[in-house]
């Protein structure tokens, strides 16, 4: 549903060489996974016999029992609508192979032999198993004719983008893992049946390896490793299970559990397919020949998602990542501006300071750029331009922040100039329409540009990525600058960055106090007169909608290329309990209307640094015709 494939990694309780017991535990987990509507269930390497059977693998009785109970397990999958991957030793010709097989609805779909056979340190698998490299054809298994090979890709007929391949333990650790070839040939998910023993800190390396391979292959990766039921004669196994998606860890199981373990997550195969399509380097790689094995699995509606959909996709979820991300973004902004200063030999940085979030961040970047270049902070010329909507709160915050940061300060009221302009164009100043508002915005920009000429400087833009997406900027007003330091930063992240600088920017106590008040101030262009108590009377989010919703929409429209229907579904999950369905739909429609109609403003943006995966620069990440129609997207929204 919506491209999500529900995947699970299972670690069953196990007794070495007791195939009947092991099959029973495997079937318990199959039944448990079926109740959770799992589509793909992956078990550990050699889980029917146990990985640590050693020379018992040469016993025909064990091999016969393994095949017998594979048949029992296959039968247990009947009517489950779930593909299951299990491991067992398989005798083919005169050799024994460490295989993992895919089963579905009582049928054995195919057997994949292990390619890389470890034979170093504590491993000596070559004593029993031969590499499956180059092995092709068919074998008889459980009285079924079964294809065998390392190039098998399994494809569900009734589910878009549900294709998976299999590799086994050491295959992942090799310098050319089979998953590279499998994913190039079309597998969007890799199942890894593993028996990786535990060593101090090895789990960290294992996690990075699985995560990294899922990123390299732009795939989902389901990893299940043998648990503590294995023999501890020379090694200990922890039952490490991991589910990753394109470098992100979706779920990780508890290690060293005495009970059966089952971790579940929904892998977004549509996102993976979209990312591969956009990644030209990925598409340029040669795809090896693969054997596609189709099976008649059908899609089904699931009650909920088995993955977290974060309401703020631009903001890291933990403090450590947040601190690191903010540091990187702020340094990118500072370095970008510093380079522009050096190239233009600018003698001043002219910034309009309103007392709002965006201009605050731009000011912080500018003074840090001066520090970076060993310039006097007086190089920054902060200009406050009170107009018809300016409140005492924002006015005082603007002045006090500039003073606390050591910038130069200039105050130029715009009321008189705006009134003269109203008179020139014949506009009644009592009519508070778009002309009334934009006259002020353009007057401010004219002042900044003229001051930059006078001071041999450049105008630093303050507009952010969210405003650019919505077109919430006055054309040739605040829309224009000589370098837009915030152009790659969405509004939800602007707030986080200002807070981060307040906490870690080595600022004075007074500056931090002002930043805290700015963070508490409603977002507003302040172009309409204040209320009777001199409070802000024009709140942006009441007009265009909540920025946290629009940033969510922006991420999934531009970064993921999802349909309105899927974005709406994701928003319902992410904002459950915060916004009702009608509110989400209302602002999603507004986002699409504005995103399409306001492209002309993005087509002529000034330079600005890219700081994340999403950018709307017409010279880089987003090239869209200014007169593109939104009818396809709006029609889909009307059907919701």
Secondary structure, 3 states (H helix, E strand, C coil): CCCEEEEEEEECCCCCCCHHHHHHHHHHHHHHHHHCCCCEEECCCCCCCCCCCHHHHHCHHHHHHHHHHHHHHHHHCCCCCCEEEEEEEEEECCEEEEEEEEEECCEEEEEEECCCCCCCCCCCHHHCCCCCCCCCCEEEECCEEEEECCCEEEEEEECCCCEEEEEECHHHHCCCCHHHHHHHCCCCEEEEEECCECCCCHHHHHHHHHHHHHHHCCCEEEEEECCCCCCCCCCCECCCEEEEECCEEEEECCCCCCCCEEEEEEEEHHHHHHHHHHCHHHHHCCCCCCEEEEEEEECCCCCCCCCCCCCCCCCCCCHHHHHHHHHHHHHHHHHHHHHHHHHHCCCEEEEECCCCHHHHHHHHHHHHHHHHCCCCHHHEEEEECCCCCCCHHHHHHHHHHHHHHCCEEEECCCHHHHHHHHHHHCCCCCCCCHHHHHHHHHHHHHHHHHHHHHCCEEEEECCCHHHHHHCCCCCCCCCCCCEECCCCCCHHHHHHHHHHHHHHCCCCHHHHHHHHHHHCCCCCCCCCCCCCCCCCCCCHHHHCCCHHHHHHHHHHHHHCCCCHHHHHHHHHHHCCCCCCHHHHHHHHHHHHHHHHHCHHHHCCCCCCCCCCCCCCCCCCCCCCCCCCCCHHHHHHHHCC
